[in-house]
Amino acid sequence: MNISGLTNSSLKMLYDGIGTALAADDASVEAGRDPEHEVRTSPVWRQWAKDLSDEMVKRNITFSRIDWWGK
């Protein structure tokens, strides 16, 4: 995907979606279920989040960083 061609709001929405998937996985694990998306264990998710956040930083977009170590 050409990240540089995305709008600012699209970048934020995609990045926030990763955070939402991570929170859903954490909730599943806390409830004793397997994580559906495996965001914490897949390097692909982290790379995708890094690519999106790098582009947002480059554009001076304000966003809340994902807390990868919170759980």
C-alpha positions as CSV (number, residue, x, y, z in Angstrom):
1,M,0.0,0.0,0.0
2,N,1.2,3.5,-0.8
3,I,1.1,5.1,2.6
4,S,2.3,8.5,1.3
5,G,-0.9,8.7,-0.9
6,L,-3.3,8.3,2.1
7,T,-5.0,11.3,3.6
8,N,-4.2,12.4,7.1
9,S,-7.5,11.1,8.4
10,S,-7.0,7.8,6.7
11,L,-3.6,7.4,8.3
12,K,-5.1,8.1,11.7
13,M,-8.0,5.7,11.2
14,L,-5.8,2.8,10.1
15,Y,-3.4,3.4,13.0
16,D,-6.3,3.7,15.5
17,G,-7.6,0.4,14.0
18,I,-4.4,-1.3,15.0
19,G,-4.8,0.0,18.5
20,T,-8.4,-1.2,18.6
21,A,-7.4,-4.7,17.4
22,L,-4.7,-4.8,20.1
23,A,-7.2,-3.8,22.8
24,A,-9.6,-6.5,21.6
25,D,-6.8,-9.1,21.7
26,D,-5.9,-8.0,25.2
27,A,-9.5,-8.3,26.3
28,S,-9.8,-11.8,24.8
29,V,-6.6,-12.9,26.7
30,E,-7.9,-11.4,29.9
31,A,-11.1,-13.4,29.4
32,G,-9.2,-16.6,28.9
33,R,-9.6,-16.8,25.1
34,D,-7.0,-16.8,22.4
35,P,-6.4,-13.4,20.7
36,E,-8.3,-13.1,17.5
37,H,-5.9,-10.8,15.7
38,E,-2.6,-11.8,17.3
39,V,-1.4,-8.2,17.2
40,R,1.1,-8.5,20.0
41,T,2.8,-11.6,18.5
42,S,2.9,-10.7,14.8
43,P,5.7,-8.5,13.6
44,V,3.6,-7.6,10.6
45,W,1.2,-5.6,12.8
46,R,4.1,-3.7,14.5
47,Q,5.7,-2.9,11.2
48,W,2.4,-1.6,9.8
49,A,1.9,0.6,12.9
50,K,5.5,1.8,12.6
51,D,5.1,2.7,8.9
52,L,1.8,4.6,9.6
53,S,3.3,6.4,12.7
54,D,6.4,7.4,10.8
55,E,4.3,8.9,8.0
56,M,2.1,10.8,10.6
57,V,5.2,12.2,12.3
58,K,6.6,13.2,8.9
59,R,3.3,15.1,8.3
60,N,3.3,16.6,11.8
61,I,0.0,14.9,12.6
62,T,-0.9,14.7,16.3
63,F,-1.8,11.1,17.4
64,S,-1.7,8.9,20.4
65,R,1.0,6.2,20.2
66,I,0.0,2.6,20.7
67,D,1.2,1.3,24.1
68,W,2.8,-2.0,23.0
69,W,4.1,-2.8,26.5
70,G,1.1,-1.9,28.5
71,K,0.0,-5.5,29.1
